[in-house]
Structure formats: structure tokens, C-alpha cells
Amino acid sequence: MSKISVNNAWFYSFHGCLHEESVIGAEYLVSASIEVDTSVAEKNDKLENTVDYVSIYSVLKKEMGEPSKLLETVLEKIIVGIKKLNENITSVDVSIKKLSPPISGNVDSVELRKKV
């Protein structure tokens, strides 16, 4: 079993419950890791026998580009999209980090993470 990860993909997106968040937007860092059997790819050196990290990034980009009120919704759509890439994926771990969230206090970021 191998782990394939896309780490800290940066997006400027328009997620949030506050009206200002849907207008002004915010910066996000998104990471996704999958576990998949790569034993065939290790032997035959063919991309179709693994999960291309470019396709993982494409799922992140698509879902971060569609505004939602809740990061939970975005997170679930990302997980579903990644699982559709390859039936041999055994686990998906995704985190969404919102930089400089609109809360009263000096907070670097908030993060939502789910592993299935």
C-alpha cells in the first residue's frame, strides 16, 4: 500500500456563512492523501495503474471553486470526488485550512479534517 499526497494546495475561494465571505473570499490551504495499492505500477511503470496526483489536485481545484456555506460540505465533495478516481483507493484523508478566519481574536487559521 502506498500513500499519495497533495500538500498545501493554495486557493482563494468564497466559502462561508457570512455574506462578506461570499463577496470578499479568503485564502485556503488544502491537503489530500490517499492510500492505494501501487504494486502493479511499481512493476510496469504505467500511470494508469496508480492515482495521478494531478487528478487529485483537479478534484481539489474543482470543489474549492464552487462556493459553499460550510467547509464540511466542501470537504465531503472533495472526498467523494477523490474516491471516484480509482476503485482501489482504500483511504482518503483531506484537510481544509482557512487562513485568517473572520473571528474576533488573533488566529492564524482554522482547520477541518476528515479521514475515511
VODO-61084 format. One record per residue (C-alpha): x, y, z; residue in one letter. Coordinates in steps of 0.05 Angstrom, whole numbers, m for minus. Each point is the difference from the previous one (the first is absolute). Example, Ala and Ser with C-alpha at 12.3 -4.5 7.8 and 13.67 -1.06 7.14 Angstrom:
BEGIN
X = 246, Y = m90, Z = 156, residuo = A
X = 27, Y = 69, Z = m13, residuo = S
This chain:
BEGIN
X = 0, Y = 0, Z = 0, residuo = M
X = 26, Y = 69, Z = m18, residuo = S
X = m19, Y = 69, Z = 22, residuo = K
X = m7, Y = 55, Z = m52, residuo = I
X = m7, Y = 71, Z = 26, residuo = S
X = m13, Y = 70, Z = m27, residuo = V
X = 23, Y = 48, Z = 55, residuo = N
X = m22, Y = 71, Z = 13, residuo = N
X = m33, Y = 17, Z = m66, residuo = A
X = m16, Y = 74, Z = 4, residuo = W
X = m68, Y = 27, Z = m21, residuo = F
X = m36, Y = 66, Z = 4, residuo = Y
X = m73, Y = m21, Z = 10, residuo = S
X = m67, Y = 27, Z = 22, residuo = F
X = m24, Y = m48, Z = 54, residuo = H
X = m35, Y = 22, Z = 64, residuo = G
X = m65, Y = 16, Z = 34, residuo = C
X = 14, Y = 74, Z = 5, residuo = L
X = m21, Y = 42, Z = m60, residuo = H
X = 68, Y = 34, Z = 0, residuo = E
X = 34, Y = m68, Z = m9, residuo = E
X = m39, Y = m13, Z = m63, residuo = S
X = 18, Y = 68, Z = m28, residuo = V
X = 72, Y = 12, Z = 25, residuo = I
X = 24, Y = m72, Z = 2, residuo = G
X = 58, Y = m29, Z = 39, residuo = A
X = 64, Y = m40, Z = m7, residuo = E
X = m1, Y = m75, Z = 11, residuo = Y
X = 51, Y = m55, Z = 3, residuo = L
X = m26, Y = m68, Z = m18, residuo = V
X = 37, Y = m66, Z = 8, residuo = S
X = m22, Y = m69, Z = m22, residuo = A
X = 32, Y = m68, Z = 10, residuo = S
X = m24, Y = m66, Z = m27, residuo = I
X = 22, Y = m72, Z = 11, residuo = E
X = m1, Y = m45, Z = m60, residuo = V
X = 33, Y = m64, Z = m23, residuo = D
X = 55, Y = 20, Z = m49, residuo = T
X = 33, Y = m68, Z = m7, residuo = S
X = m20, Y = m7, Z = m74, residuo = V
X = 25, Y = 71, Z = m17, residuo = A
X = 66, Y = m16, Z = 36, residuo = E
X = 12, Y = m57, Z = m48, residuo = K
X = m27, Y = 27, Z = m67, residuo = N
X = 15, Y = 75, Z = 8, residuo = D
X = m69, Y = 20, Z = m27, residuo = K
X = m39, Y = 59, Z = 27, residuo = L
X = m67, Y = m34, Z = m10, residuo = E
X = 19, Y = m50, Z = 54, residuo = N
X = 4, Y = 52, Z = 54, residuo = T
X = m35, Y = 65, Z = 19, residuo = V
X = 29, Y = 62, Z = m33, residuo = D
X = 11, Y = 57, Z = 49, residuo = Y
X = m22, Y = 47, Z = m55, residuo = V
X = m69, Y = m31, Z = 2, residuo = S
X = m3, Y = 8, Z = 75, residuo = I
X = 18, Y = 73, Z = m7, residuo = Y
X = m54, Y = 8, Z = m54, residuo = S
X = m53, Y = m24, Z = 50, residuo = V
X = 25, Y = 49, Z = 52, residuo = L
X = m1, Y = 58, Z = m50, residuo = K
X = m70, Y = m17, Z = m25, residuo = K
X = m31, Y = m4, Z = 69, residuo = E
X = 36, Y = 61, Z = 28, residuo = M
X = m26, Y = 39, Z = m60, residuo = G
X = m73, Y = m14, Z = 18, residuo = E
X = m22, Y = 45, Z = 58, residuo = P
X = m32, Y = m33, Z = 60, residuo = S
X = m22, Y = 26, Z = 67, residuo = K
X = 33, Y = m57, Z = 39, residuo = L
X = 69, Y = m28, Z = m7, residuo = L
X = m31, Y = m67, Z = 21, residuo = E
X = m37, Y = 0, Z = m67, residuo = T
X = 63, Y = 16, Z = m39, residuo = V
X = 39, Y = m53, Z = 37, residuo = L
X = m51, Y = m54, Z = m15, residuo = E
X = m4, Y = 18, Z = m74, residuo = K
X = 76, Y = m5, Z = m4, residuo = I
X = 1, Y = m68, Z = 33, residuo = I
X = m55, Y = m26, Z = m46, residuo = V
X = 36, Y = 28, Z = m61, residuo = G
X = 66, Y = m31, Z = 19, residuo = I
X = m31, Y = m68, Z = 14, residuo = K
X = m29, Y = 0, Z = m70, residuo = K
X = 70, Y = 5, Z = m30, residuo = L
X = 18, Y = m73, Z = 13, residuo = N
X = m38, Y = m58, Z = 30, residuo = E
X = 64, Y = m25, Z = 33, residuo = N
X = 6, Y = 60, Z = 47, residuo = I
X = m6, Y = m27, Z = 71, residuo = T
X = 1, Y = 65, Z = 39, residuo = S
X = m5, Y = 75, Z = m10, residuo = V
X = 24, Y = 53, Z = 49, residuo = D
X = m17, Y = 72, Z = m16, residuo = V
X = 11, Y = 65, Z = 38, residuo = S
X = m24, Y = 70, Z = m16, residuo = I
X = 35, Y = 57, Z = 36, residuo = K
X = m32, Y = 69, Z = m3, residuo = K
X = 53, Y = 53, Z = 10, residuo = L
X = m16, Y = 63, Z = 41, residuo = S
X = m72, Y = m20, Z = 17, residuo = P
X = m50, Y = 55, Z = 16, residuo = P
X = m3, Y = m11, Z = 75, residuo = I
X = 15, Y = 49, Z = 56, residuo = S
X = 69, Y = m20, Z = 22, residuo = G
X = 70, Y = m9, Z = m28, residuo = N
X = m7, Y = m67, Z = m35, residuo = V
X = 46, Y = m25, Z = m55, residuo = D
X = m50, Y = m49, Z = m29, residuo = S
X = m56, Y = m49, Z = 13, residuo = V
X = 1, Y = m70, Z = m28, residuo = E
X = m50, Y = m55, Z = m16, residuo = L
X = 26, Y = m70, Z = m12, residuo = R
X = m31, Y = m67, Z = m16, residuo = K
X = 28, Y = m68, Z = m14, residuo = K
X = m41, Y = m56, Z = m30, residuo = V
